[in-house]
Amino acid sequence: MNTYQITEWCSHFVREHVVPGDLCIDATMGNGHDTLLLSRLAGSAGRVLAFDIQQAALDAARKLLISRNAPDNTRLILDSHSHMASYADAETVSCIMFNFGYLPSGDHSLATCSETSIPAVLAGLDLLKPEGLMSLCIYSGGDTGFREKEDLLKLLKSLDCRKYLVIVSSYYNRPHHPPLPVLIRKLPER
């Protein structure tokens, strides 16, 4: 890994997992950096669905994908990540990436929240194929971030250990509510 940023940490594992031809989801498109990563990894034979509720995010992601000559394999969707099951079938998705919080260059009053993030993670778990990977970058702070973090951790703790491997890491010696990187692997049926 080149840096110790949470997004780079999660991307490291995503790079090890996604192969050409995969169907992937960027559940929180933001400025499109994870969308670009997934697009390149899935290649021209793969597909990427990217979700955000802000038109500014779609515009920024589209601009990034074009400027970086990304494969033409991405569908940018102006919709909540909690609706992702309307766009893909169960157990067909290789990788899903989440960055909880707000669009860094956008309106900070528009942020992810438990009411949509919890259903989105649950929908994503159903969409993951066996041995699929989900990454979560959980940022806390602001008006809703602490509650969302606690609600997500409660959900993760409750997942059946026979179906999912959940790894929660931390930047243990960093001050000011550092983000939590999380990986979830859907285990194959026994």
Phi, psi and chi 1 to 4 in degrees:
 res  aa     phi    psi   chi1   chi2   chi3   chi4
   1 MET       -  139.0  -72.5  179.9  -94.6      -
   2 ASN   -81.2  -33.2  -65.4  -29.6      -      -
   3 THR  -132.0  179.0   67.8      -      -      -
   4 TYR  -112.7   21.0  -67.5  100.6      -      -
   5 GLN   -71.7  148.7  -62.6  -59.0  -44.3      -
   6 ILE   -58.8  -40.3 -175.2  173.7      -      -
   7 THR   -65.3  -38.1   51.5      -      -      -
   8 GLU   -69.2  -38.0 -175.7   60.4   28.9      -
   9 TRP   -60.3  -49.5 -171.7   89.5      -      -
  10 CYS   -65.9  -41.2  -72.6      -      -      -
  11 SER   -61.0  -33.1  -65.6      -      -      -
  12 HIS   -55.2  -46.5  169.3   79.7      -      -
  13 PHE   -73.3  -33.9  -64.6   98.6      -      -
  14 VAL   -63.8  -41.8  168.1      -      -      -
  15 ARG   -60.5  -34.0  -77.8 -173.9 -169.0   92.0
  16 GLU   -73.9  -18.7  -63.0  -69.1  -41.4      -
  17 HIS  -102.6  -47.4  179.7   76.0      -      -
  18 VAL   -76.3  136.6  176.6      -      -      -
  19 VAL  -124.5  158.9  -62.4      -      -      -
  20 PRO   -53.7  137.1  -27.8   36.7      -      -
  21 GLY    97.7   -9.1      -      -      -      -
  22 ASP   -72.0  153.7  -81.6  -11.7      -      -
  23 LEU   -97.1  126.1  169.4   59.5      -      -
  24 CYS  -130.6  158.2  -59.6      -      -      -
  25 ILE  -130.2  130.3  -67.1  177.6      -      -
  26 ASP  -100.6  102.2 -178.2   -5.9      -      -
  27 ALA   -74.9  -19.7      -      -      -      -
  28 THR  -136.4   81.0   49.1      -      -      -
  29 MET   -56.0  -43.8 -176.4 -173.6  -31.8      -
  30 GLY    54.5 -128.9      -      -      -      -
  31 ASN   -85.4   -0.9  -71.3  -46.6      -      -
  32 GLY    96.3    8.1      -      -      -      -
  33 HIS   -67.9  -42.6  -63.0  -74.5      -      -
  34 ASP   -69.7  -34.4  -69.9  -19.6      -      -
  35 THR   -59.9  -45.4  -53.2      -      -      -
  36 LEU   -62.1  -46.3  175.8   62.7      -      -
  37 LEU   -57.4  -50.0  171.4   66.9      -      -
  38 LEU   -64.2  -38.9  -66.7  170.7      -      -
  39 SER   -60.3  -46.1  174.5      -      -      -
  40 ARG   -66.8  -40.8  -73.2 -177.9  170.4  163.0
  41 LEU   -69.0  -40.4  -66.5  171.8      -      -
  42 ALA   -73.3  -25.9      -      -      -      -
  43 GLY    68.1 -177.3      -      -      -      -
  44 SER   -65.1  -22.8   59.0      -      -      -
  45 ALA   -85.5  -10.9      -      -      -      -
  46 GLY   -99.8 -178.6      -      -      -      -
  47 ARG  -139.6  148.2  -69.9 -172.3  -51.3  132.0
  48 VAL  -130.8  130.2  176.8      -      -      -
  49 LEU  -107.5  127.6  -55.8  175.0      -      -
  50 ALA  -125.5  130.0      -      -      -      -
  51 PHE  -116.3  141.0  -65.5   85.4      -      -
  52 ASP  -160.5  156.2 -150.7  -68.4      -      -
  53 ILE   -97.2   -1.1   60.3  169.0      -      -
  54 GLN  -112.7  127.1  -63.9 -178.0   69.8      -
  55 GLN   -59.5  -33.4 -176.0   62.9   47.8      -
  56 ALA   -59.7  -35.2      -      -      -      -
  57 ALA   -67.8  -44.9      -      -      -      -
  58 LEU   -60.4  -43.2  -87.8   72.6      -      -
  59 ASP   -62.6  -44.2  -64.1  -18.0      -      -
  60 ALA   -65.5  -42.9      -      -      -      -
  61 ALA   -65.3  -44.3      -      -      -      -
  62 ARG   -58.9  -44.7 -176.7  175.2  -66.7  109.6
  63 LYS   -61.6  -43.2 -176.6  177.8  177.2 -179.1
  64 LEU   -63.9  -46.9  179.1   68.1      -      -
  65 LEU   -59.7  -41.7  -66.9  169.7      -      -
  66 ILE   -68.2  -45.8  -68.8  168.9      -      -
  67 SER   -65.9  -25.8   71.5      -      -      -
  68 ARG  -101.4   10.8  -60.1  -73.9  178.4   86.2
  69 ASN    52.7   46.9  -63.4  -46.1      -      -
  70 ALA   -68.4  151.3      -      -      -      -
  71 PRO   -56.9  151.2  -21.2   30.7      -      -
  72 ASP   -84.3   69.2 -175.0   19.4      -      -
  73 ASN  -132.5   13.8   62.5   -4.1      -      -
  74 THR  -116.9  135.1  -56.5      -      -      -
  75 ARG  -112.1  117.7  179.3  175.9  174.7 -165.6
  76 LEU   -91.2  124.0  -54.6  179.8      -      -
  77 ILE  -120.6  122.2  -58.3  167.9      -      -
  78 LEU   -86.5   86.7 -174.7   62.5      -      -
  79 ASP  -165.9  162.0 -162.0   -4.0      -      -
  80 SER   -70.9  143.7  170.9      -      -      -
  81 HIS   -61.1  -20.1   53.4 -156.0      -      -
  82 SER   -69.2  -12.0   63.9      -      -      -
  83 HIS  -102.0   11.4  -60.1  143.6      -      -
  84 MET   -60.5  -25.3   71.2  173.3   81.6      -
  85 ALA   -67.1  -15.1      -      -      -      -
  86 SER   -77.7   -9.6  -60.8      -      -      -
  87 TYR  -116.3   -6.8  -61.2   87.9      -      -
  88 ALA  -148.0  155.6      -      -      -      -
  89 ASP   -88.8  157.3  -66.1  -33.8      -      -
  90 ALA   -59.1  141.0      -      -      -      -
  91 GLU    56.0   39.6  -63.4 -164.8  -17.5      -
  92 THR  -119.8   -9.0   61.0      -      -      -
  93 VAL   -99.9  130.8  179.1      -      -      -
  94 SER   -81.4  -38.1  175.0      -      -      -
  95 CYS  -149.8  138.4 -177.6      -      -      -
  96 ILE  -130.4  131.9  -58.2  173.4      -      -
  97 MET  -116.9  135.2  -63.0 -178.1   77.1      -
  98 PHE  -123.7  140.7  -76.3   92.8      -      -
  99 ASN  -128.5  104.3  -79.5  -63.8      -      -
 100 PHE   -84.4  142.8  -64.0  104.1      -      -
 101 GLY   136.0 -135.4      -      -      -      -
 102 TYR  -129.4  162.4   53.5   79.6      -      -
 103 LEU   -67.2  116.8  179.7   62.7      -      -
 104 PRO   -51.7  -39.7  -28.0   35.1      -      -
 105 SER  -100.0    9.8   60.9      -      -      -
 106 GLY  -107.0 -162.1      -      -      -      -
 107 ASP   -73.6  111.0 -178.2   -7.4      -      -
 108 HIS   -69.9  -11.6  -70.8 -161.6      -      -
 109 SER   -78.5  -14.1   68.3      -      -      -
 110 LEU   -99.2  105.5  -64.9  173.7      -      -
 111 ALA  -136.4  159.8      -      -      -      -
 112 THR   -63.9  156.5   58.4      -      -      -
 113 CYS  -147.7  160.7   61.4      -      -      -
 114 SER   -54.4  -36.9  -62.2      -      -      -
 115 GLU   -62.2  -26.7  -70.2   74.7   20.0      -
 116 THR  -110.5  -29.4   56.2      -      -      -
 117 SER   -69.1  -41.1  -63.0      -      -      -
 118 ILE   -63.0  -51.0  -62.3  -64.1      -      -
 119 PRO   -60.3  -33.3  -22.0   30.7      -      -
 120 ALA   -66.2  -45.0      -      -      -      -
 121 VAL   -62.9  -44.0  169.6      -      -      -
 122 LEU   -62.6  -43.1  -69.6  170.7      -      -
 123 ALA   -62.1  -42.2      -      -      -      -
 124 GLY   -61.6  -39.2      -      -      -      -
 125 LEU   -62.3  -37.4  -67.9  173.3      -      -
 126 ASP   -68.9  -33.3  -72.1  -21.8      -      -
 127 LEU   -75.7  -28.4  -65.5  177.3      -      -
 128 LEU   -62.8  134.9  -80.7 -179.9      -      -
 129 LYS   -78.5  162.3   60.7 -174.3 -178.3 -178.9
 130 PRO   -54.3  136.3  -27.9   36.9      -      -
 131 GLU    73.2   10.5  -60.8 -171.9   17.3      -
 132 GLY   -70.3  160.3      -      -      -      -
 133 LEU  -123.0  136.1  179.3   70.4      -      -
 134 MET  -122.4  132.0 -178.5 -177.5  -69.9      -
 135 SER  -114.0  140.9   72.6      -      -      -
 136 LEU  -129.0  124.6  -67.2   79.1      -      -
 137 CYS  -103.9  108.3  -63.6      -      -      -
 138 ILE  -103.0  111.4  -56.0  174.4      -      -
 139 TYR   -99.7  142.1  -63.2   89.9      -      -
 140 SER  -124.7  160.7   59.4      -      -      -
 141 GLY   127.7 -175.0      -      -      -      -
 142 GLY    65.8 -161.0      -      -      -      -
 143 ASP   -77.9  -34.8  -65.0  -27.9      -      -
 144 THR  -116.3  -12.9   61.0      -      -      -
 145 GLY   -61.1  -37.7      -      -      -      -
 146 PHE   -67.4  -42.8  -68.2  113.5      -      -
 147 ARG   -64.8  -44.4 -179.1  173.7  153.8 -118.4
 148 GLU   -60.6  -43.8 -178.4 -178.5   38.0      -
 149 LYS   -58.4  -49.2  172.8 -174.8  168.7 -176.2
 150 GLU   -64.0  -39.8  -66.1  -50.9  -46.3      -
 151 ASP   -66.4  -40.4  -69.8  -14.7      -      -
 152 LEU   -65.6  -43.1  -75.2  166.0      -      -
 153 LEU   -63.8  -38.0  -70.1  173.2      -      -
 154 LYS   -62.5  -44.4 -177.1  177.6  177.5 -176.5
 155 LEU   -61.2  -47.7  169.2   67.4      -      -
 156 LEU   -60.0  -39.8  -62.2  174.2      -      -
 157 LYS   -64.0  -28.5 -176.4   81.7  166.5  169.2
 158 SER   -86.5   -8.3   73.8      -      -      -
 159 LEU   -66.5  138.7  -65.5  178.6      -      -
 160 ASP   -61.6  119.7 -174.1  -19.8      -      -
 161 CYS   -69.7  -11.9   64.9      -      -      -
 162 ARG   -84.5  -14.0  -66.1  166.6  -64.9 -179.1
 163 LYS  -110.3  -27.0  -65.1 -178.8 -179.8  179.8
 164 TYR  -138.4  140.1  -56.5   99.9      -      -
 165 LEU  -102.3  119.7  170.7   64.9      -      -
 166 VAL  -115.7  122.8  179.4      -      -      -
 167 ILE  -118.2  116.1  -60.2  171.3      -      -
 168 VAL  -108.1  121.2  178.7      -      -      -
 169 SER  -109.1  177.6 -168.8      -      -      -
 170 SER  -155.3  154.4   68.5      -      -      -
 171 TYR   -91.4   82.0  -68.6   89.2      -      -
 172 TYR   -64.9  -31.8 -158.6   62.9      -      -
 173 ASN  -105.3   16.4   66.1  -20.2      -      -
 174 ARG   -95.8  138.9  -72.0 -163.8 -178.7  171.9
 175 PRO   -81.7  174.0   30.2  -34.5      -      -
 176 HIS    63.2   52.2  -50.2  -61.1      -      -
 177 HIS    55.6   64.6  -43.5  -69.6      -      -
 178 PRO   -64.1  154.6   25.2  -32.9      -      -
 179 PRO   -69.4  160.7   25.5  -32.4      -      -
 180 LEU  -111.9  119.6  -72.3  176.6      -      -
 181 PRO   -86.6  134.8   22.3  -22.1      -      -
 182 VAL  -132.4  139.5  176.5      -      -      -
 183 LEU  -123.1  136.7  -64.0  173.6      -      -
 184 ILE  -125.0  126.8  -55.8  171.4      -      -
 185 ARG  -113.5  125.9  179.3   85.8  178.4 -136.0
 186 LYS   -80.4  119.4 -170.7  171.5 -166.9  175.4
 187 LEU   -77.8  147.4  -59.3  174.1      -      -
 188 PRO   -67.2  150.5   20.0  -26.3      -      -
 189 GLU   -66.6  142.2  -67.9 -175.3   26.9      -
 190 ARG   -91.2      -  -63.0  176.3 -174.4 -175.5
